[in-house]
Amino acid sequence: MTDLRVAILHYAGPPIIGGVEHTIAVHARLLIEHGYSVSVIVGRGDPLSGPPLTGGRVGVDFVHIPEVDSRHPDVLAIGKALAAGEVPAAFYDLRNRLVEQLSAALLGSDVCIAHNVLTLHKNLPLTAALHVLTRQDWRLIGWCHDFAWTRPQYRPALHDGYPWNLLSHPWPNVRYVVDSEAQRTELTRLFAVNEDQITVVPPGVDPAGFDQWTETTRRLVTELDLWAASPLLLLPARITRRKNIELAIRITAALKQAGRWPKLLVTGPPGPHNPENVAYLEALRALRRELDVEEAVVFLYEVEANGRSSRQLDDVTMANLFHLADALLFPSTAEGFGIPVLEAGLARLPVFCSDIPPFRETADGVAEFFGLDEPPEAIAQRLMATLDADRASRLRRRVLDRFTWEAVFTQCIEPLLRAP
């Protein structure tokens, strides 16, 4: 558990539908998962719920201040006068009330992340109140998704002087954050500052939610560190000699020797109808030790789940693995058909398979075939060359390395929170 206490401020929060509201929910979840204390201060929304925000873990403190909402009646009335170039007395009254309310809400916080409040005019009394409070002993991060002064549709509502100039000039002792390099360029021009005064933190994606991961998939990704695998190879088969798993192990070893970080997932247990399959599994384990790929070659049959052997993966988890993998590696010496090749097609998963008639029948011209007598090193080189040349595979690797929410948090958000 970290000692850092983080407050997140915005006009609205979940379940209101919007990009910023979604970001708030994800940031709160990530912060809780990494041991931070979190409060969310909004004018509209509900307390956050759902794993890991409930279920025995520390939750998110929810602070509702109605006047923080951009659509509060007082804010709308004041906004109408401000758009006409007038600063009514009600503006200062609301600003001062918000100073008191925010001061109490932020008491004990180390960092306040304010989304859009510093560069957007949707609630200028709130912007002005926060400006007053920057003298407090917590750090302010202005997370800027939109800039009023650079948007033609907003310019008629903006005027010279206070409070509009709060949106067009950088505040002292504030770290500004934007979503992209293009936005950083735009904001540096508006503020007339150097680019190093503005931090880029991209939004992320959640592969687990996007692909509807099962709990088993989540556990496997974490326990086996599947994100680090490059490439991640899937061999969906029972452990029988005709599956030629020893060749897949040798290809994996060749990939490791070439400087890659491969991981081979063999999904099935030993075939149930031939006692010799147990001996075959022992021979594969021995080969794995001999080639020093014990971490890189995983028999999911051996992976423990809740104290029992995970001998049979459900269909949804198998579909998850097809979408997680970089390639299907299927080196069988004989097959009646080869359904995994079809499943790989549904998942748009590149196929590397042995050159046998059933595979030619289904995937001729759209799979990479290798001869059963071809050296594992040559197959590994072809596999690397194919994946390296494939734009979709390269984009996927870039997303996994830089744009999952976990990567964004570890590489960008946490260093930002810990910065002096």
KOLTORZA-114801 format. One record per residue (C-alpha): z, x, y; residue in three letters; residue number from 1. Coordinates in Angstrom, 3 decimals, decimal comma. Layout:
N
{Z Z&X X&Y Y&code ala&pos NUM};
...
//
This chain:
420
{Z 0,000&X 0,000&Y 0,000&code met&pos 1};
{Z -1,023&X 1,477&Y 3,356&code thr&pos 2};
{Z 1,148&X 1,173&Y 6,429&code asp&pos 3};
{Z -1,769&X 0,152&Y 8,657&code leu&pos 4};
{Z -1,768&X -3,424&Y 9,967&code arg&pos 5};
{Z -5,146&X -4,836&Y 10,985&code val&pos 6};
{Z -5,829&X -7,961&Y 13,049&code ala&pos 7};
{Z -9,274&X -9,601&Y 13,109&code ile&pos 8};
{Z -10,153&X -11,737&Y 16,145&code leu&pos 9};
{Z -13,079&X -14,120&Y 16,601&code his&pos 10};
{Z -13,897&X -17,527&Y 18,052&code tyr&pos 11};
{Z -14,010&X -19,010&Y 14,553&code ala&pos 12};
{Z -13,440&X -18,015&Y 10,961&code gly&pos 13};
{Z -14,189&X -19,329&Y 7,481&code pro&pos 14};
{Z -15,017&X -21,922&Y 6,293&code pro&pos 15};
{Z -17,212&X -22,175&Y 9,417&code ile&pos 16};
{Z -20,692&X -21,101&Y 8,325&code ile&pos 17};
{Z -22,050&X -18,088&Y 10,165&code gly&pos 18};
{Z -22,802&X -14,422&Y 9,747&code gly&pos 19};
{Z -19,731&X -13,219&Y 11,641&code val&pos 20};
{Z -17,465&X -15,694&Y 9,851&code glu&pos 21};
{Z -18,763&X -14,450&Y 6,494&code his&pos 22};
{Z -18,185&X -10,852&Y 7,587&code thr&pos 23};
{Z -14,601&X -11,687&Y 8,536&code ile&pos 24};
{Z -13,937&X -13,138&Y 5,088&code ala&pos 25};
{Z -15,400&X -10,081&Y 3,336&code val&pos 26};
{Z -13,587&X -7,604&Y 5,592&code his&pos 27};
{Z -10,281&X -9,401&Y 5,011&code ala&pos 28};
{Z -10,799&X -9,307&Y 1,240&code arg&pos 29};
{Z -11,696&X -5,603&Y 1,278&code leu&pos 30};
{Z -8,719&X -4,737&Y 3,439&code leu&pos 31};
{Z -6,334&X -6,614&Y 1,164&code ile&pos 32};
{Z -7,852&X -4,982&Y -1,936&code glu&pos 33};
{Z -7,278&X -1,564&Y -0,371&code his&pos 34};
{Z -3,668&X -2,282&Y 0,523&code gly&pos 35};
{Z -3,846&X -3,130&Y 4,230&code tyr&pos 36};
{Z -1,842&X -5,857&Y 5,940&code ser&pos 37};
{Z -4,255&X -8,326&Y 7,550&code val&pos 38};
{Z -4,063&X -11,154&Y 10,066&code ser&pos 39};
{Z -6,978&X -13,313&Y 11,177&code val&pos 40};
{Z -6,771&X -14,825&Y 14,670&code ile&pos 41};
{Z -9,284&X -17,608&Y 15,320&code val&pos 42};
{Z -9,733&X -20,742&Y 17,377&code gly&pos 43};
{Z -11,332&X -22,691&Y 14,565&code arg&pos 44};
{Z -11,155&X -22,333&Y 10,784&code gly&pos 45};
{Z -8,749&X -22,477&Y 7,865&code asp&pos 46};
{Z -6,479&X -19,981&Y 6,094&code pro&pos 47};
{Z -8,429&X -17,708&Y 3,794&code leu&pos 48};
{Z -8,024&X -18,270&Y 0,092&code ser&pos 49};
{Z -9,426&X -17,119&Y -3,235&code gly&pos 50};
{Z -9,106&X -13,800&Y -5,098&code pro&pos 51};
{Z -7,691&X -11,406&Y -4,114&code pro&pos 52};
{Z -6,242&X -13,367&Y -1,181&code leu&pos 53};
{Z -4,135&X -15,449&Y -3,552&code thr&pos 54};
{Z -2,858&X -15,144&Y -7,095&code gly&pos 55};
{Z 0,150&X -12,928&Y -6,559&code gly&pos 56};
{Z -1,339&X -10,423&Y -4,131&code arg&pos 57};
{Z -0,415&X -10,137&Y -0,492&code val&pos 58};
{Z -2,419&X -12,682&Y 1,474&code gly&pos 59};
{Z -3,905&X -12,862&Y 4,946&code val&pos 60};
{Z -1,791&X -14,142&Y 7,823&code asp&pos 61};
{Z -3,642&X -16,955&Y 9,576&code phe&pos 62};
{Z -3,091&X -17,387&Y 13,313&code val&pos 63};
{Z -4,643&X -20,434&Y 14,964&code his&pos 64};
{Z -4,982&X -20,344&Y 18,746&code ile&pos 65};
{Z -7,150&X -23,325&Y 19,757&code pro&pos 66};
{Z -8,222&X -21,812&Y 23,104&code glu&pos 67};
{Z -9,803&X -18,841&Y 21,286&code val&pos 68};
{Z -12,528&X -21,233&Y 20,092&code asp&pos 69};
{Z -15,788&X -20,997&Y 22,038&code ser&pos 70};
{Z -16,076&X -24,803&Y 21,759&code arg&pos 71};
{Z -12,601&X -25,690&Y 23,024&code his&pos 72};
{Z -12,921&X -28,332&Y 25,812&code pro&pos 73};
{Z -11,206&X -26,097&Y 28,390&code asp&pos 74};
{Z -13,462&X -23,169&Y 27,481&code val&pos 75};
{Z -16,594&X -25,323&Y 27,739&code leu&pos 76};
{Z -15,589&X -26,680&Y 31,148&code ala&pos 77};
{Z -14,831&X -23,205&Y 32,491&code ile&pos 78};
{Z -18,037&X -21,877&Y 30,946&code gly&pos 79};
{Z -20,082&X -24,483&Y 32,788&code lys&pos 80};
{Z -18,633&X -23,356&Y 36,127&code ala&pos 81};
{Z -19,122&X -19,687&Y 35,261&code leu&pos 82};
{Z -22,762&X -20,301&Y 34,351&code ala&pos 83};
{Z -23,243&X -21,675&Y 37,861&code ala&pos 84};
{Z -21,752&X -18,511&Y 39,346&code gly&pos 85};
{Z -18,293&X -19,941&Y 40,111&code glu&pos 86};
{Z -14,975&X -18,559&Y 38,887&code val&pos 87};
{Z -12,605&X -21,547&Y 38,936&code pro&pos 88};
{Z -8,822&X -21,295&Y 39,112&code ala&pos 89};
{Z -8,748&X -22,696&Y 35,574&code ala&pos 90};
{Z -10,363&X -19,457&Y 34,393&code phe&pos 91};
{Z -7,342&X -17,403&Y 35,474&code tyr&pos 92};
{Z -4,903&X -19,984&Y 34,134&code asp&pos 93};
{Z -6,516&X -19,912&Y 30,687&code leu&pos 94};
{Z -6,837&X -16,127&Y 30,743&code arg&pos 95};
{Z -3,126&X -15,762&Y 31,440&code asn&pos 96};
{Z -2,196&X -18,256&Y 28,701&code arg&pos 97};
{Z -4,346&X -16,334&Y 26,250&code leu&pos 98};
{Z -2,730&X -13,065&Y 27,280&code val&pos 99};
{Z 0,646&X -14,492&Y 26,272&code glu&pos 100};
{Z -0,627&X -16,011&Y 23,019&code gln&pos 101};
{Z -2,590&X -12,938&Y 21,949&code leu&pos 102};
{Z 0,250&X -10,618&Y 22,875&code ser&pos 103};
{Z 2,490&X -12,508&Y 20,465&code ala&pos 104};
{Z -0,193&X -12,757&Y 17,764&code ala&pos 105};
{Z -0,952&X -9,027&Y 17,915&code leu&pos 106};
{Z 2,655&X -7,898&Y 17,964&code leu&pos 107};
{Z 3,109&X -5,293&Y 15,248&code gly&pos 108};
{Z -0,618&X -4,705&Y 14,723&code ser&pos 109};
{Z -2,024&X -1,176&Y 14,667&code asp&pos 110};
{Z -5,683&X -2,116&Y 15,056&code val&pos 111};
{Z -7,423&X -5,200&Y 16,430&code cys&pos 112};
{Z -11,044&X -5,797&Y 15,435&code ile&pos 113};
{Z -12,590&X -8,218&Y 17,931&code ala&pos 114};
{Z -15,948&X -9,624&Y 16,866&code his&pos 115};
{Z -18,430&X -10,303&Y 19,710&code asn&pos 116};
{Z -15,676&X -10,933&Y 22,273&code val&pos 117};
{Z -16,475&X -7,748&Y 24,235&code leu&pos 118};
{Z -20,231&X -8,300&Y 24,663&code thr&pos 119};
{Z -20,822&X -12,066&Y 24,411&code leu&pos 120};
{Z -20,034&X -14,712&Y 27,043&code his&pos 121};
{Z -19,050&X -17,579&Y 24,734&code lys&pos 122};
{Z -15,401&X -17,446&Y 25,890&code asn&pos 123};
{Z -14,997&X -15,283&Y 28,981&code leu&pos 124};
{Z -11,296&X -16,166&Y 29,505&code pro&pos 125};
{Z -10,691&X -14,705&Y 26,029&code leu&pos 126};
{Z -12,710&X -11,596&Y 26,914&code thr&pos 127};
{Z -10,714&X -11,163&Y 30,111&code ala&pos 128};
{Z -7,389&X -11,666&Y 28,290&code ala&pos 129};
{Z -8,281&X -9,033&Y 25,743&code leu&pos 130};
{Z -9,259&X -6,681&Y 28,560&code his&pos 131};
{Z -5,781&X -7,078&Y 30,053&code val&pos 132};
{Z -4,203&X -6,373&Y 26,691&code leu&pos 133};
{Z -6,057&X -3,099&Y 26,064&code thr&pos 134};
{Z -3,059&X -1,423&Y 27,681&code arg&pos 135};
{Z -0,971&X -2,375&Y 24,644&code gln&pos 136};
{Z -0,079&X 0,122&Y 21,895&code asp&pos 137};
{Z -2,656&X -1,076&Y 19,339&code trp&pos 138};
{Z -6,192&X 0,241&Y 19,070&code arg&pos 139};
{Z -9,090&X -2,069&Y 19,902&code leu&pos 140};
{Z -12,379&X -2,011&Y 18,012&code ile&pos 141};
{Z -15,125&X -4,082&Y 19,620&code gly&pos 142};
{Z -17,438&X -5,170&Y 16,802&code trp&pos 143};
{Z -20,600&X -6,223&Y 18,620&code cys&pos 144};
{Z -23,185&X -8,315&Y 16,780&code his&pos 145};
{Z -24,844&X -9,698&Y 19,922&code asp&pos 146};
{Z -25,146&X -8,637&Y 23,572&code phe&pos 147};
{Z -25,330&X -11,286&Y 26,291&code ala&pos 148};
{Z -26,763&X -8,999&Y 28,970&code trp&pos 149};
{Z -29,787&X -7,956&Y 26,889&code thr&pos 150};
{Z -30,800&X -11,470&Y 25,749&code arg&pos 151};
{Z -33,219&X -13,308&Y 28,068&code pro&pos 152};
{Z -31,873&X -16,695&Y 26,974&code gln&pos 153};
{Z -28,379&X -15,754&Y 28,179&code tyr&pos 154};
{Z -29,213&X -14,070&Y 31,481&code arg&pos 155};
{Z -29,263&X -17,255&Y 33,635&code pro&pos 156};
{Z -25,574&X -17,779&Y 32,783&code ala&pos 157};
{Z -24,582&X -14,232&Y 33,843&code leu&pos 158};
{Z -23,847&X -13,002&Y 37,362&code his&pos 159};
{Z -22,730&X -9,864&Y 39,161&code asp&pos 160};
{Z -19,043&X -9,090&Y 39,336&code gly&pos 161};
{Z -15,951&X -10,127&Y 37,426&code tyr&pos 162};
{Z -15,678&X -11,465&Y 34,725&code pro&pos 163};
{Z -19,349&X -11,116&Y 33,724&code trp&pos 164};
{Z -19,330&X -7,320&Y 34,163&code asn&pos 165};
{Z -16,752&X -7,050&Y 31,367&code leu&pos 166};
{Z -19,713&X -7,589&Y 29,033&code leu&pos 167};
{Z -22,002&X -4,967&Y 30,558&code ser&pos 168};
{Z -19,703&X -1,960&Y 30,877&code his&pos 169};
{Z -17,721&X -0,038&Y 28,251&code pro&pos 170};
{Z -13,965&X -0,444&Y 28,313&code trp&pos 171};
{Z -11,801&X 2,675&Y 28,211&code pro&pos 172};
{Z -10,073&X 3,566&Y 24,932&code asn&pos 173};
{Z -12,189&X 1,129&Y 22,924&code val&pos 174};
{Z -14,347&X 2,026&Y 19,926&code arg&pos 175};
{Z -17,536&X -0,032&Y 19,953&code tyr&pos 176};
{Z -19,195&X -0,855&Y 16,628&code val&pos 177};
{Z -22,675&X -2,262&Y 15,959&code val&pos 178};
{Z -24,545&X -3,243&Y 12,807&code asp&pos 179};
{Z -27,598&X -0,964&Y 13,034&code ser&pos 180};
{Z -29,145&X 2,066&Y 14,723&code glu&pos 181};
{Z -31,442&X -0,261&Y 16,678&code ala&pos 182};
{Z -28,401&X -2,072&Y 18,080&code gln&pos 183};
{Z -26,745&X 1,232&Y 18,935&code arg&pos 184};
{Z -29,793&X 2,243&Y 20,960&code thr&pos 185};
{Z -29,739&X -1,128&Y 22,730&code glu&pos 186};
{Z -26,043&X -0,934&Y 23,580&code leu&pos 187};
{Z -26,150&X 2,702&Y 24,745&code thr&pos 188};
{Z -28,860&X 1,721&Y 27,213&code arg&pos 189};
{Z -26,820&X -1,206&Y 28,486&code leu&pos 190};
{Z -23,616&X 0,836&Y 28,800&code phe&pos 191};
{Z -25,374&X 4,069&Y 29,900&code ala&pos 192};
{Z -23,320&X 6,130&Y 27,442&code val&pos 193};
{Z -24,070&X 8,645&Y 24,703&code asn&pos 194};
{Z -24,832&X 7,301&Y 21,237&code glu&pos 195};
{Z -21,833&X 9,083&Y 19,734&code asp&pos 196};
{Z -19,570&X 6,696&Y 21,639&code gln&pos 197};
{Z -20,834&X 3,808&Y 19,495&code ile&pos 198};
{Z -20,368&X 3,630&Y 15,721&code thr&pos 199};
{Z -22,833&X 2,054&Y 13,301&code val&pos 200};
{Z -21,272&X 0,109&Y 10,424&code val&pos 201};
{Z -23,887&X -1,889&Y 8,497&code pro&pos 202};
{Z -23,165&X -5,157&Y 6,748&code pro&pos 203};
{Z -23,161&X -5,048&Y 2,985&code gly&pos 204};
{Z -24,074&X -7,010&Y -0,092&code val&pos 205};
{Z -21,946&X -8,096&Y -3,016&code asp&pos 206};
{Z -23,747&X -7,471&Y -6,315&code pro&pos 207};
{Z -21,010&X -9,266&Y -8,244&code ala&pos 208};
{Z -21,508&X -12,450&Y -6,259&code gly&pos 209};
{Z -25,276&X -12,138&Y -5,980&code phe&pos 210};
{Z -25,731&X -11,832&Y -9,744&code asp&pos 211};
{Z -22,795&X -14,097&Y -10,620&code gln&pos 212};
{Z -20,924&X -11,482&Y -12,604&code trp&pos 213};
{Z -18,553&X -12,523&Y -15,342&code thr&pos 214};
{Z -15,041&X -11,110&Y -15,492&code glu&pos 215};
{Z -16,208&X -8,925&Y -18,384&code thr&pos 216};
{Z -18,998&X -7,491&Y -16,239&code thr&pos 217};
{Z -16,593&X -6,792&Y -13,389&code arg&pos 218};
{Z -14,265&X -4,994&Y -15,765&code arg&pos 219};
{Z -17,052&X -2,916&Y -17,304&code leu&pos 220};
{Z -18,407&X -1,867&Y -13,911&code val&pos 221};
{Z -14,954&X -0,722&Y -12,811&code thr&pos 222};
{Z -13,724&X 0,881&Y -16,034&code glu&pos 223};
{Z -16,978&X 2,656&Y -16,831&code leu&pos 224};
{Z -17,814&X 3,530&Y -13,195&code asp&pos 225};
{Z -21,294&X 2,124&Y -13,642&code leu&pos 226};
{Z -22,158&X 2,388&Y -9,941&code trp&pos 227};
{Z -22,076&X 6,169&Y -10,213&code ala&pos 228};
{Z -24,653&X 6,166&Y -13,013&code ala&pos 229};
{Z -28,113&X 7,348&Y -12,037&code ser&pos 230};
{Z -29,938&X 6,207&Y -14,038&code pro&pos 231};
{Z -28,075&X 3,463&Y -15,882&code leu&pos 232};
{Z -29,892&X 2,879&Y -19,183&code leu&pos 233};
{Z -29,480&X -0,232&Y -21,308&code leu&pos 234};
{Z -29,982&X -0,270&Y -25,066&code leu&pos 235};
{Z -29,210&X -3,842&Y -26,205&code pro&pos 236};
{Z -29,026&X -3,483&Y -29,969&code ala&pos 237};
{Z -26,722&X -3,436&Y -32,947&code arg&pos 238};
{Z -25,950&X -0,005&Y -34,339&code ile&pos 239};
{Z -28,451&X 0,344&Y -37,171&code thr&pos 240};
{Z -30,663&X 3,304&Y -38,097&code arg&pos 241};
{Z -33,949&X 1,657&Y -37,219&code arg&pos 242};
{Z -32,777&X 1,349&Y -33,605&code lys&pos 243};
{Z -33,088&X 5,145&Y -33,412&code asn&pos 244};
{Z -30,081&X 5,449&Y -31,097&code ile&pos 245};
{Z -29,897&X 9,195&Y -31,689&code glu&pos 246};
{Z -33,124&X 9,608&Y -29,709&code leu&pos 247};
{Z -31,623&X 7,627&Y -26,812&code ala&pos 248};
{Z -28,590&X 9,934&Y -26,890&code ile&pos 249};
{Z -30,823&X 13,017&Y -26,811&code arg&pos 250};
{Z -32,788&X 11,569&Y -23,857&code ile&pos 251};
{Z -29,494&X 10,946&Y -22,048&code thr&pos 252};
{Z -28,441&X 14,550&Y -22,684&code ala&pos 253};
{Z -31,788&X 15,767&Y -21,324&code ala&pos 254};
{Z -31,275&X 13,697&Y -18,172&code leu&pos 255};
{Z -27,846&X 15,264&Y -17,726&code lys&pos 256};
{Z -29,312&X 18,743&Y -18,212&code gln&pos 257};
{Z -31,857&X 17,910&Y -15,503&code ala&pos 258};
{Z -29,055&X 17,312&Y -13,007&code gly&pos 259};
{Z -28,915&X 13,524&Y -13,161&code arg&pos 260};
{Z -25,827&X 11,369&Y -13,767&code trp&pos 261};
{Z -27,047&X 9,131&Y -16,593&code pro&pos 262};
{Z -25,126&X 6,506&Y -18,483&code lys&pos 263};
{Z -26,415&X 4,871&Y -21,651&code leu&pos 264};
{Z -24,931&X 1,514&Y -22,665&code leu&pos 265};
{Z -25,368&X 0,578&Y -26,319&code val&pos 266};
{Z -24,288&X -3,038&Y -26,365&code thr&pos 267};
{Z -23,891&X -4,043&Y -30,022&code gly&pos 268};
{Z -21,501&X -3,275&Y -32,865&code pro&pos 269};
{Z -22,586&X -1,807&Y -36,215&code pro&pos 270};
{Z -24,879&X -4,140&Y -38,111&code gly&pos 271};
{Z -22,791&X -6,399&Y -40,374&code pro&pos 272};
{Z -24,920&X -6,354&Y -43,527&code his&pos 273};
{Z -25,154&X -2,676&Y -44,416&code asn&pos 274};
{Z -22,003&X -0,560&Y -45,032&code pro&pos 275};
{Z -24,039&X 2,522&Y -44,172&code glu&pos 276};
{Z -24,039&X 1,462&Y -40,502&code asn&pos 277};
{Z -20,428&X 2,588&Y -40,134&code val&pos 278};
{Z -21,438&X 6,066&Y -41,287&code ala&pos 279};
{Z -24,359&X 5,921&Y -38,850&code tyr&pos 280};
{Z -21,944&X 5,170&Y -35,994&code leu&pos 281};
{Z -19,843&X 8,192&Y -36,964&code glu&pos 282};
{Z -22,968&X 10,367&Y -36,952&code ala&pos 283};
{Z -23,839&X 9,085&Y -33,460&code leu&pos 284};
{Z -20,338&X 9,863&Y -32,227&code arg&pos 285};
{Z -20,651&X 13,384&Y -33,623&code ala&pos 286};
{Z -24,017&X 13,844&Y -31,886&code leu&pos 287};
{Z -22,484&X 12,577&Y -28,639&code arg&pos 288};
{Z -19,762&X 15,240&Y -28,887&code arg&pos 289};
{Z -22,230&X 17,955&Y -29,851&code glu&pos 290};
{Z -24,449&X 17,260&Y -26,820&code leu&pos 291};
{Z -21,465&X 16,900&Y -24,456&code asp&pos 292};
{Z -22,366&X 13,378&Y -23,353&code val&pos 293};
{Z -19,223&X 11,534&Y -24,428&code glu&pos 294};
{Z -18,790&X 10,128&Y -20,895&code glu&pos 295};
{Z -22,483&X 9,384&Y -20,523&code ala&pos 296};
{Z -23,033&X 7,476&Y -23,780&code val&pos 297};
{Z -20,973&X 4,314&Y -24,159&code val&pos 298};
{Z -20,784&X 2,109&Y -27,231&code phe&pos 299};
{Z -19,554&X -1,139&Y -25,740&code leu&pos 300};
{Z -18,332&X -1,954&Y -29,223&code tyr&pos 301};
{Z -15,563&X 0,575&Y -28,570&code glu&pos 302};
{Z -14,580&X -0,713&Y -25,156&code val&pos 303};
{Z -11,252&X -2,506&Y -25,230&code glu&pos 304};
{Z -10,725&X -5,802&Y -23,426&code ala&pos 305};
{Z -7,289&X -7,385&Y -23,230&code asn&pos 306};
{Z -6,082&X -5,341&Y -26,175&code gly&pos 307};
{Z -8,873&X -6,319&Y -28,547&code arg&pos 308};
{Z -12,272&X -4,855&Y -29,346&code ser&pos 309};
{Z -15,070&X -6,295&Y -27,215&code ser&pos 310};
{Z -17,415&X -6,759&Y -30,179&code arg&pos 311};
{Z -19,634&X -9,492&Y -28,803&code gln&pos 312};
{Z -20,762&X -9,826&Y -25,191&code leu&pos 313};
{Z -21,538&X -13,332&Y -23,996&code asp&pos 314};
{Z -25,047&X -14,235&Y -22,831&code asp&pos 315};
{Z -24,188&X -14,249&Y -19,123&code val&pos 316};
{Z -22,614&X -10,794&Y -19,315&code thr&pos 317};
{Z -25,713&X -9,529&Y -21,126&code met&pos 318};
{Z -27,894&X -10,974&Y -18,350&code ala&pos 319};
{Z -25,657&X -9,223&Y -15,814&code asn&pos 320};
{Z -26,239&X -5,906&Y -17,608&code leu&pos 321};
{Z -30,010&X -6,400&Y -17,523&code phe&pos 322};
{Z -29,776&X -6,797&Y -13,740&code his&pos 323};
{Z -27,371&X -3,872&Y -13,368&code leu&pos 324};
{Z -29,437&X -1,359&Y -15,344&code ala&pos 325};
{Z -32,101&X 0,941&Y -13,949&code asp&pos 326};
{Z -34,184&X 0,793&Y -17,118&code ala&pos 327};
{Z -34,350&X -0,576&Y -20,649&code leu&pos 328};
{Z -34,430&X 2,282&Y -23,166&code leu&pos 329};
{Z -35,592&X 0,984&Y -26,553&code phe&pos 330};
{Z -36,545&X 3,750&Y -29,010&code pro&pos 331};
{Z -36,701&X 1,731&Y -32,248&code ser&pos 332};
{Z -38,625&X 3,103&Y -35,203&code thr&pos 333};
{Z -39,326&X -0,433&Y -36,434&code ala&pos 334};
{Z -38,982&X -3,975&Y -35,065&code glu&pos 335};
{Z -40,068&X -7,431&Y -36,078&code gly&pos 336};
{Z -40,652&X -8,323&Y -32,436&code phe&pos 337};
{Z -38,290&X -6,885&Y -29,787&code gly&pos 338};
{Z -36,853&X -9,699&Y -27,670&code ile&pos 339};
{Z -35,063&X -7,295&Y -25,232&code pro&pos 340};
{Z -38,483&X -6,281&Y -23,912&code val&pos 341};
{Z -39,089&X -9,910&Y -22,920&code leu&pos 342};
{Z -35,632&X -10,176&Y -21,360&code glu&pos 343};
{Z -36,297&X -7,009&Y -19,394&code ala&pos 344};
{Z -39,437&X -8,645&Y -18,050&code gly&pos 345};
{Z -37,422&X -11,627&Y -16,810&code leu&pos 346};
{Z -35,022&X -9,236&Y -15,082&code ala&pos 347};
{Z -37,864&X -7,110&Y -13,614&code arg&pos 348};
{Z -36,309&X -4,167&Y -15,439&code leu&pos 349};
{Z -38,563&X -1,152&Y -16,140&code pro&pos 350};
{Z -39,103&X -0,678&Y -19,890&code val&pos 351};
{Z -39,211&X 2,667&Y -21,708&code phe&pos 352};
{Z -39,861&X 2,058&Y -25,385&code cys&pos 353};
{Z -41,230&X 3,642&Y -28,524&code ser&pos 354};
{Z -44,932&X 3,256&Y -29,194&code asp&pos 355};
{Z -44,813&X 0,833&Y -32,106&code ile&pos 356};
{Z -47,068&X -2,223&Y -32,673&code pro&pos 357};
{Z -44,588&X -5,033&Y -31,799&code pro&pos 358};
{Z -43,879&X -3,458&Y -28,399&code phe&pos 359};
{Z -47,581&X -2,915&Y -27,715&code arg&pos 360};
{Z -48,140&X -6,589&Y -28,506&code glu&pos 361};
{Z -45,754&X -7,773&Y -25,787&code thr&pos 362};
{Z -45,777&X -4,986&Y -23,182&code ala&pos 363};
{Z -49,055&X -3,052&Y -23,426&code asp&pos 364};
{Z -50,027&X -1,914&Y -19,934&code gly&pos 365};
{Z -46,695&X -2,870&Y -18,324&code val&pos 366};
{Z -44,170&X -0,641&Y -20,155&code ala&pos 367};
{Z -43,819&X 3,132&Y -20,479&code glu&pos 368};
{Z -44,413&X 4,072&Y -24,125&code phe&pos 369};
{Z -43,359&X 7,316&Y -25,813&code phe&pos 370};
{Z -44,165&X 8,674&Y -29,228&code gly&pos 371};
{Z -41,392&X 8,871&Y -31,781&code leu&pos 372};
{Z -42,175&X 12,569&Y -32,237&code asp&pos 373};
{Z -42,198&X 13,283&Y -28,503&code glu&pos 374};
{Z -39,470&X 15,731&Y -27,351&code pro&pos 375};
{Z -36,491&X 14,022&Y -25,671&code pro&pos 376};
{Z -36,864&X 16,376&Y -22,685&code glu&pos 377};
{Z -40,425&X 15,188&Y -22,099&code ala&pos 378};
{Z -39,390&X 11,534&Y -22,331&code ile&pos 379};
{Z -36,555&X 12,192&Y -19,877&code ala&pos 380};
{Z -38,965&X 13,824&Y -17,418&code gln&pos 381};
{Z -41,332&X 10,858&Y -17,609&code arg&pos 382};
{Z -38,464&X 8,445&Y -17,148&code leu&pos 383};
{Z -37,234&X 10,268&Y -14,036&code met&pos 384};
{Z -40,722&X 10,539&Y -12,585&code ala&pos 385};
{Z -41,392&X 6,846&Y -13,118&code thr&pos 386};
{Z -38,135&X 5,673&Y -11,547&code leu&pos 387};
{Z -38,434&X 8,147&Y -8,671&code asp&pos 388};
{Z -41,910&X 6,846&Y -7,862&code ala&pos 389};
{Z -40,917&X 3,188&Y -8,051&code asp&pos 390};
{Z -40,065&X 1,845&Y -4,588&code arg&pos 391};
{Z -38,016&X -1,040&Y -5,932&code ala&pos 392};
{Z -35,897&X 1,363&Y -7,993&code ser&pos 393};
{Z -35,426&X 3,687&Y -5,039&code arg&pos 394};
{Z -34,440&X 0,819&Y -2,758&code leu&pos 395};
{Z -31,986&X -0,444&Y -5,362&code arg&pos 396};
{Z -30,363&X 2,991&Y -5,593&code arg&pos 397};
{Z -30,133&X 3,182&Y -1,812&code arg&pos 398};
{Z -28,447&X -0,228&Y -1,692&code val&pos 399};
{Z -25,961&X 0,746&Y -4,399&code leu&pos 400};
{Z -25,157&X 4,068&Y -2,711&code asp&pos 401};
{Z -24,877&X 2,819&Y 0,871&code arg&pos 402};
{Z -24,951&X -0,930&Y 1,285&code phe&pos 403};
{Z -22,607&X -2,569&Y -1,183&code thr&pos 404};
{Z -19,515&X -3,849&Y 0,613&code trp&pos 405};
{Z -17,358&X -1,383&Y -1,307&code glu&pos 406};
{Z -19,576&X 1,521&Y -0,191&code ala&pos 407};
{Z -19,573&X 0,275&Y 3,404&code val&pos 408};
{Z -15,789&X 0,002&Y 3,380&code phe&pos 409};
{Z -15,212&X 3,427&Y 1,849&code thr&pos 410};
{Z -17,831&X 5,299&Y 3,876&code gln&pos 411};
{Z -17,616&X 3,507&Y 7,226&code cys&pos 412};
{Z -14,817&X 0,979&Y 7,758&code ile&pos 413};
{Z -11,825&X 2,908&Y 6,442&code glu&pos 414};
{Z -12,681&X 6,115&Y 8,351&code pro&pos 415};
{Z -13,062&X 3,957&Y 11,469&code leu&pos 416};
{Z -9,608&X 2,430&Y 10,975&code leu&pos 417};
{Z -8,046&X 5,828&Y 10,328&code arg&pos 418};
{Z -9,723&X 7,613&Y 13,231&code ala&pos 419};
{Z -7,362&X 8,839&Y 15,972&code pro&pos 420};
//
